[in-house]
Protein backbone atom coordinates (compact mmCIF):
# COMPACT_ATOMS: atom_id res chain seq x y z
CA UNK A 1 0.00 0.00 0.00
CA UNK A 2 1.36 3.44 -0.97
CA UNK A 3 1.48 6.00 1.83
CA UNK A 4 2.19 9.72 1.80
CA UNK A 5 5.24 11.07 3.53
CA UNK A 6 4.36 13.21 6.58
CA UNK A 7 2.89 16.50 5.43
CA UNK A 8 2.49 15.49 1.78
CA UNK A 9 -1.30 15.16 2.00
CA UNK A 10 -1.50 18.70 3.38
CA UNK A 11 0.88 19.97 0.68
CA UNK A 12 -1.24 18.35 -2.06
CA UNK A 13 -4.36 19.88 -0.53
CA UNK A 14 -2.74 23.33 -0.47
CA UNK A 15 -1.58 23.01 -4.07
CA UNK A 16 -5.08 21.94 -5.14
CA UNK A 17 -6.52 24.92 -3.29
CA UNK A 18 -4.02 27.21 -5.04
CA UNK A 19 -4.89 25.77 -8.43
CA UNK A 20 -8.57 26.38 -7.74
CA UNK A 21 -7.75 29.99 -6.87
CA UNK A 22 -5.83 30.45 -10.14
CA UNK A 23 -8.76 29.07 -12.11
CA UNK A 24 -11.18 31.32 -10.22
CA UNK A 25 -9.01 34.41 -10.72
CA UNK A 26 -8.57 33.65 -14.41
CA UNK A 27 -12.33 33.26 -14.80
CA UNK A 28 -12.99 36.59 -13.07
CA UNK A 29 -10.88 38.51 -15.57
CA UNK A 30 -8.88 40.30 -12.88
CA UNK A 31 -7.14 43.50 -13.99
CA UNK A 32 -3.73 42.56 -12.54
CA UNK A 33 -2.91 39.96 -15.18
CA UNK A 34 -1.47 36.49 -14.83
CA UNK A 35 1.71 37.60 -13.01
CA UNK A 36 -0.18 39.23 -10.16
CA UNK A 37 -2.61 36.30 -10.00
CA UNK A 38 0.30 33.87 -9.65
CA UNK A 39 1.87 36.09 -7.00
CA UNK A 40 -1.38 36.12 -5.07
CA UNK A 41 -1.60 32.33 -5.21
CA UNK A 42 2.01 31.91 -4.06
CA UNK A 43 1.24 34.23 -1.14
CA UNK A 44 -1.87 32.21 -0.36
CA UNK A 45 0.16 28.97 -0.34
CA UNK A 46 2.75 30.50 2.01
CA UNK A 47 0.01 31.69 4.37
CA UNK A 48 -1.68 28.29 4.34
CA UNK A 49 1.59 26.44 4.96
CA UNK A 50 2.55 28.81 7.80
CA UNK A 51 -0.89 28.43 9.35
CA UNK A 52 -0.62 24.63 9.20
CA UNK A 53 2.90 24.75 10.65
CA UNK A 54 1.71 27.04 13.46
CA UNK A 55 -1.05 24.56 14.31
CA UNK A 56 1.56 21.77 14.50
CA UNK A 57 3.71 23.87 16.84
CA UNK A 58 0.68 24.56 19.02
CA UNK A 59 0.00 20.83 19.31
CA UNK A 60 3.65 20.32 20.34
CA UNK A 61 3.28 23.05 22.98
CA UNK A 62 0.18 21.41 24.41
CA UNK A 63 1.98 18.08 24.69
CA UNK A 64 5.38 19.38 25.94
CA UNK A 65 4.61 22.77 27.55
CA UNK A 66 7.25 24.39 25.28
CA UNK A 67 7.83 25.13 21.62
CA UNK A 68 11.48 24.09 21.92
CA UNK A 69 12.20 21.00 19.85
CA UNK A 70 9.05 21.34 17.75
CA UNK A 71 8.97 20.64 14.01
CA UNK A 72 6.66 22.27 11.50
CA UNK A 73 5.57 18.93 10.05
CA UNK A 74 5.68 20.37 6.52
CA UNK A 75 8.53 19.97 4.05
CA UNK A 76 8.35 23.59 2.86
CA UNK A 77 8.24 25.21 6.33
CA UNK A 78 11.30 25.61 8.56
CA UNK A 79 11.29 26.27 12.28
CA UNK A 80 13.92 29.01 12.46
CA UNK A 81 13.50 29.60 16.18
CA UNK A 82 11.45 27.92 18.91
CA UNK A 83 11.85 28.36 22.66
CA UNK A 84 9.62 28.02 25.68
CA UNK A 85 7.17 30.72 24.69
CA UNK A 86 7.72 31.86 21.08
CA UNK A 87 8.67 30.65 17.62
CA UNK A 88 9.34 31.79 14.06
CA UNK A 89 8.40 29.73 11.01
CA UNK A 90 9.70 30.45 7.53
CA UNK A 91 9.01 29.42 3.93
CA UNK A 92 11.10 30.48 0.95
CA UNK A 93 9.35 33.85 0.76
CA UNK A 94 7.40 34.44 3.99
CA UNK A 95 7.52 34.00 7.76
CA UNK A 96 5.32 34.06 10.84
CA UNK A 97 6.31 34.90 14.42
CA UNK A 98 4.11 33.37 17.05
CA UNK A 99 2.07 32.54 18.78
CA UNK A 100 -0.60 34.94 17.65
CA UNK A 101 1.30 36.37 14.69
CA UNK A 102 0.26 36.66 11.08
CA UNK A 103 2.20 35.64 7.98
CA UNK A 104 4.41 38.35 6.47
CA UNK A 105 6.79 38.46 3.54
CA UNK A 106 10.52 37.92 3.99
CA UNK A 107 12.60 35.85 6.41
CA UNK A 108 12.31 35.60 10.19
Helices and strands as residue ranges (DSSP letters): H 8-28, H 33-64, E 78-82, E 87-90, E 94-98, E 104-105
